[in-house]
Each structure stands twice: as structure tokens, then as C-alpha cells.
């Protein structure tokens, strides 16, 4: 596991809930490309999963959550799997 992936998992333990690539950028002070690659690494490792929710206008809003956390966030997210 890379150092950045370990840092991401520590952050998610402190701040559980849905997040996006820009959240990773801000928290770990990474550029977009590195944050996107880190998100991909976490997805491939099964540490996070893609979820979505429908907005009031019917559009889908996507984010990522720790595996098993989708139903425990403030607003209910639906797993893509």
C-alpha cells in the first residue's frame, strides 16, 4: 500500500462519509492527476466504492465512500455495484 493510500484511509477513518477527487486534493495537498490516481488505487483495492444519489432535478451526483459506509452517511447514497 502506498503512503498516500495509507494517508487517505486514515483521513477516511477520521472523516467518514462521501468524498470526491477534489476532497483528496485538499486533504492530502495533491494535484488532480495524483489525487485521481489515488482514487483509482483505492477503488481497485476495494477500499472505497462509487455511489450516487439523485438530486432534486433528477440528475445523478457521484461520489465515493468507504466500502460498507454508503448507508451510514448523512444522506443515503446508492451503490453502483
MDAnalysis code that builds the backbone (N, CA, C; Angstrom):
import MDAnalysis as mda
import numpy as np

u = mda.Universe.empty(243, n_residues=81, atom_resindex=np.repeat(np.arange(81), 3), trajectory=True)
u.add_TopologyAttr("name", ["N", "CA", "C"] * 81)
u.add_TopologyAttr("resid", np.arange(1, 82))
u.add_TopologyAttr("resname", ["UNK", "UNK", "UNK", "UNK", "UNK", "UNK", "UNK", "UNK", "UNK", "UNK", "UNK", "UNK", "UNK", "UNK", "UNK", "UNK", "UNK", "UNK", "UNK", "UNK", "UNK", "UNK", "UNK", "UNK", "UNK", "UNK", "UNK", "UNK", "UNK", "UNK", "UNK", "UNK", "UNK", "UNK", "UNK", "UNK", "UNK", "UNK", "UNK", "UNK", "UNK", "UNK", "UNK", "UNK", "UNK", "UNK", "UNK", "UNK", "UNK", "UNK", "UNK", "UNK", "UNK", "UNK", "UNK", "UNK", "UNK", "UNK", "UNK", "UNK", "UNK", "UNK", "UNK", "UNK", "UNK", "UNK", "UNK", "UNK", "UNK", "UNK", "UNK", "UNK", "UNK", "UNK", "UNK", "UNK", "UNK", "UNK", "UNK", "UNK", "UNK"])
u.atoms.positions = np.array([
    [0.855, -1.181, 0.000],
    [0.000, 0.000, 0.000],
    [0.901, 1.245, 0.000],
    [0.579, 2.190, -0.856],
    [1.400, 3.391, -0.927],
    [1.157, 4.280, 0.291],
    [2.106, 5.176, 0.518],
    [1.985, 6.087, 1.652],
    [0.734, 6.961, 1.515],
    [0.466, 7.460, 0.287],
    [-0.715, 8.299, 0.087],
    [-2.001, 7.522, 0.329],
    [-2.026, 6.249, -0.060],
    [-3.223, 5.440, 0.170],
    [-3.432, 5.220, 1.667],
    [-2.361, 5.006, 2.382],
    [-2.464, 4.867, 3.836],
    [-2.978, 6.161, 4.467],
    [-2.481, 7.307, 3.982],
    [-2.952, 8.595, 4.497],
    [-4.433, 8.789, 4.183],
    [-4.849, 8.402, 2.985],
    [-6.260, 8.521, 2.610],
    [-7.129, 7.692, 3.544],
    [-6.739, 6.461, 3.828],
    [-7.532, 5.614, 4.693],
    [-7.590, 6.166, 6.117],
    [-6.498, 6.767, 6.600],
    [-6.511, 7.393, 7.927],
    [-7.479, 8.573, 7.951],
    [-7.472, 9.375, 6.881],
    [-8.401, 10.506, 6.797],
    [-9.846, 10.035, 6.790],
    [-10.114, 8.963, 6.051],
    [-11.487, 8.460, 5.965],
    [-11.969, 7.882, 7.296],
    [-11.055, 7.414, 8.113],
    [-11.444, 6.954, 9.442],
    [-11.822, 8.132, 10.328],
    [-11.117, 9.261, 10.150],
    [-11.408, 10.464, 10.937],
    [-12.628, 11.204, 10.412],
    [-12.803, 11.208, 9.079],
    [-13.886, 11.940, 8.431],
    [-14.679, 11.014, 7.506],
    [-15.425, 10.060, 8.071],
    [-16.171, 9.146, 7.207],
    [-17.266, 9.887, 6.446],
    [-17.632, 9.349, 5.341],
    [-18.681, 9.952, 4.528],
    [-18.260, 9.984, 3.076],
    [-19.104, 10.552, 2.259],
    [-18.834, 10.627, 0.832],
    [-17.743, 11.655, 0.555],
    [-16.944, 11.364, -0.463],
    [-15.882, 12.280, -0.846],
    [-15.684, 12.225, -2.351],
    [-14.919, 13.166, -2.873],
    [-14.625, 13.221, -4.304],
    [-13.127, 13.464, -4.485],
    [-12.694, 13.508, -5.737],
    [-11.273, 13.699, -6.018],
    [-10.780, 15.030, -5.460],
    [-11.583, 16.085, -5.561],
    [-11.128, 17.386, -5.037],
    [-10.962, 17.340, -3.518],
    [-11.738, 16.529, -2.828],
    [-11.576, 16.342, -1.382],
    [-10.202, 15.753, -1.095],
    [-9.802, 14.751, -1.889],
    [-8.482, 14.145, -1.735],
    [-7.401, 15.198, -1.983],
    [-7.581, 15.999, -3.037],
    [-6.610, 17.048, -3.349],
    [-6.409, 17.990, -2.171],
    [-7.512, 18.454, -1.604],
    [-7.425, 19.422, -0.497],
    [-6.809, 18.804, 0.752],
    [-7.249, 17.601, 1.103],
    [-6.781, 16.990, 2.349],
    [-5.317, 16.551, 2.272],
    [-4.895, 16.006, 1.133],
    [-3.533, 15.487, 1.015],
    [-2.600, 16.417, 0.242],
    [-3.147, 17.569, -0.179],
    [-2.359, 18.563, -0.921],
    [-1.679, 17.940, -2.135],
    [-2.510, 17.293, -2.966],
    [-2.042, 16.652, -4.189],
    [-2.626, 17.376, -5.386],
    [-1.970, 17.241, -6.518],
    [-2.532, 17.731, -7.765],
    [-3.657, 16.808, -8.225],
    [-4.426, 17.260, -9.215],
    [-5.573, 16.473, -9.671],
    [-5.158, 15.092, -10.167],
    [-4.108, 15.023, -10.966],
    [-3.694, 13.745, -11.549],
    [-3.317, 12.743, -10.458],
    [-2.573, 13.179, -9.461],
    [-2.181, 12.280, -8.369],
    [-3.381, 11.879, -7.512],
    [-4.276, 12.814, -7.258],
    [-5.470, 12.505, -6.468],
    [-6.374, 11.527, -7.216],
    [-6.504, 11.713, -8.521],
    [-7.315, 10.819, -9.353],
    [-6.714, 9.412, -9.357],
    [-5.391, 9.326, -9.488],
    [-4.707, 8.032, -9.459],
    [-4.875, 7.356, -8.102],
    [-4.832, 8.135, -7.037],
    [-5.022, 7.597, -5.689],
    [-6.444, 7.071, -5.518],
    [-7.410, 7.807, -6.043],
    [-8.794, 7.335, -6.005],
    [-8.925, 6.012, -6.758],
    [-8.296, 5.906, -7.932],
    [-8.324, 4.654, -8.703],
    [-7.688, 3.511, -7.930],
    [-6.578, 3.787, -7.270],
    [-5.886, 2.774, -6.475],
    [-6.784, 2.276, -5.339],
    [-7.482, 3.194, -4.681],
    [-8.392, 2.816, -3.597],
    [-9.571, 1.998, -4.128],
    [-10.079, 2.353, -5.301],
    [-11.166, 1.583, -5.924],
    [-10.712, 0.167, -6.252],
    [-9.554, 0.041, -6.895],
    [-9.030, -1.274, -7.287],
    [-8.756, -2.155, -6.082],
    [-8.324, -1.550, -4.983],
    [-8.039, -2.302, -3.761],
    [-9.311, -2.675, -3.007],
    [-10.461, -2.141, -3.442],
    [-11.723, -2.434, -2.769],
    [-11.928, -1.660, -1.481],
    [-11.136, -0.611, -1.276],
    [-11.231, 0.170, -0.045],
    [-12.355, 1.199, -0.089],
    [-12.699, 1.640, -1.292],
    [-13.801, 2.580, -1.484],
    [-14.666, 2.094, -2.639],
    [-15.873, 2.646, -2.739],
    [-16.759, 2.280, -3.837],
    [-17.462, 3.520, -4.368],
    [-17.858, 3.437, -5.628],
    [-18.579, 4.519, -6.275],
    [-20.039, 4.457, -5.863],
    [-20.596, 5.597, -5.478],
    [-22.005, 5.698, -5.103],
    [-22.607, 6.919, -5.790],
    [-23.932, 6.985, -5.795],
    [-24.595, 8.159, -6.357],
    [-25.884, 8.430, -5.603],
    [-26.396, 9.614, -5.810],
    [-27.715, 9.980, -5.301],
    [-28.357, 10.860, -6.353],
    [-29.676, 10.868, -6.372],
    [-30.374, 11.714, -7.325],
    [-30.663, 13.059, -6.691],
    [-30.383, 14.119, -7.443],
    [-30.648, 15.467, -6.970],
    [-32.125, 15.786, -7.179],
    [-32.564, 16.920, -6.689],
    [-33.965, 17.317, -6.796],
    [-34.430, 17.398, -8.251],
    [-33.520, 17.748, -9.158],
    [-33.903, 17.849, -10.569],
    [-33.735, 16.530, -11.327],
    [-33.444, 15.444, -10.614],
    [-33.351, 14.124, -11.225],
    [-31.979, 13.756, -11.757],
    [-31.018, 14.654, -11.646],
    [-29.657, 14.361, -12.104],
    [-28.966, 13.464, -11.069],
    [-27.975, 12.714, -11.518],
    [-27.209, 11.873, -10.604],
    [-25.943, 12.597, -10.179],
    [-25.664, 12.545, -8.883],
    [-24.468, 13.136, -8.300],
    [-23.608, 11.987, -7.781],
    [-22.368, 11.893, -8.263],
    [-21.498, 10.771, -7.915],
    [-20.461, 11.161, -6.868],
    [-20.074, 10.181, -6.057],
    [-19.040, 10.364, -5.045],
    [-18.471, 8.987, -4.709],
    [-17.631, 8.930, -3.700],
    [-17.002, 7.686, -3.259],
    [-17.145, 7.597, -1.747],
    [-17.292, 6.385, -1.240],
    [-17.360, 6.147, 0.199],
    [-16.558, 4.895, 0.512],
    [-16.174, 4.758, 1.759],
    [-15.524, 3.526, 2.175],
    [-16.504, 2.390, 1.974],
    [-16.006, 1.244, 1.569],
    [-16.855, 0.083, 1.362],
    [-17.650, -0.187, 2.634],
    [-18.958, -0.339, 2.492],
    [-19.833, -0.594, 3.625],
    [-20.344, 0.652, 4.331],
    [-19.952, 1.843, 3.893],
    [-20.338, 3.080, 4.567],
    [-21.474, 3.836, 3.870],
    [-21.941, 3.377, 2.718],
    [-22.922, 4.140, 1.931],
    [-24.181, 4.448, 2.728],
    [-24.665, 3.507, 3.509],
    [-25.911, 3.729, 4.242],
    [-25.696, 4.450, 5.569],
    [-24.449, 4.708, 5.939],
    [-24.180, 5.341, 7.224],
    [-23.878, 6.830, 7.107],
    [-23.880, 7.377, 5.893],
    [-23.635, 8.801, 5.730],
    [-24.915, 9.577, 5.987],
    [-24.821, 10.891, 6.125],
    [-25.979, 11.722, 6.435],
    [-27.094, 11.555, 5.409],
    [-26.731, 11.596, 4.130],
    [-27.725, 11.391, 3.078],
    [-27.455, 10.026, 2.458],
    [-28.498, 9.345, 2.095],
    [-28.355, 7.991, 1.574],
    [-27.786, 8.017, 0.160],
    [-26.720, 7.285, -0.035],
    [-26.079, 7.122, -1.333],
    [-26.390, 5.711, -1.820],
    [-26.469, 5.520, -3.108],
    [-26.796, 4.232, -3.706],
    [-25.536, 3.673, -4.351],
    [-25.227, 2.426, -4.056],
    [-24.036, 1.801, -4.612],
    [-24.216, 1.525, -6.090],
    [-23.152, 1.734, -6.864],
    [-23.174, 1.438, -8.297],
    [-23.094, -0.071, -8.550],
    [-22.548, -0.808, -7.599],
    [-22.336, -2.250, -7.791],
    [-23.629, -3.024, -7.757],
])
